């Protein structure tokens, strides 16, 4: 049967993608940000996942105020990189494992999660930047990618507990898939940042560090954290961190932390990254 073996989280800061695309990763400003992914690149090359369920949020590219799905799973054969106003990123097309994607959709819906099924969708930096951080600049992504978009842009976003429960449902779906596959689940977005208003530029390093600690040590606290705490402590865009709880819920009660990276500044955002192994 298929199995989820590990979880990865990372910020999906668009400036990271621009730094890669423009050949600026060796510049003094960007070196420390990218150095924290060197370990992960070697690890994932050795792990060779067959498929990744990549949890991200769309930034008004595929969805707008006319259509706001809380949870949307991509089930098409492939997804093109989106044009976010300056042309599509020069990255590979995302190739899906459609059998597994449809199986997850069916399993989660029958498990009482009302998933939106998407068969036409361009994917923006929320999805492509994490892939670039882990895999660099290949001609093709080395494994199949199942996009799972979460609304954290327009109120109300899902609660941390609901995200955790979706992770559990995804794990059950994967485990019931008959093909022998090594599957990873990634949660993206965050950490603390605010892009507008009087608190623009907010970064809360102690709060971010506690969040990273509790992914392993006390996930129940994160599961119960209300939206207002994300907004107050991590800024208006810090709510993206609920997507990390989909990853964490899918791994089960016990995990081992393999790697962690935290860096400030990366653009005007706190950059967070962690790799967890399912026990």
ABEGO torsion letter per residue (X at the ends): XBBBABBBBBBABAAAAAAAAAGAAABAAAAAAAAAAAAAAAAAAAAGBABBBBBBBBBGAABBAABBBABBBBABABBBBBBAGAEBBBBBBBBBBAAAAAAAAAAAAAAGBBBBBBABBBBBAAAAAAAAAAAEBBABBABBBBBBBBBAABOBBBBAAAAAAAAAAAAAAAAABABBBBBBBBBBEOBBBBABEAABGBBBAAAAAAAAAAAAABAAAAAABBAAAAAAAAEAAAAAAAAAAAAAAAAEABBBBABBBBBOBBEABBBBBBBBBBX
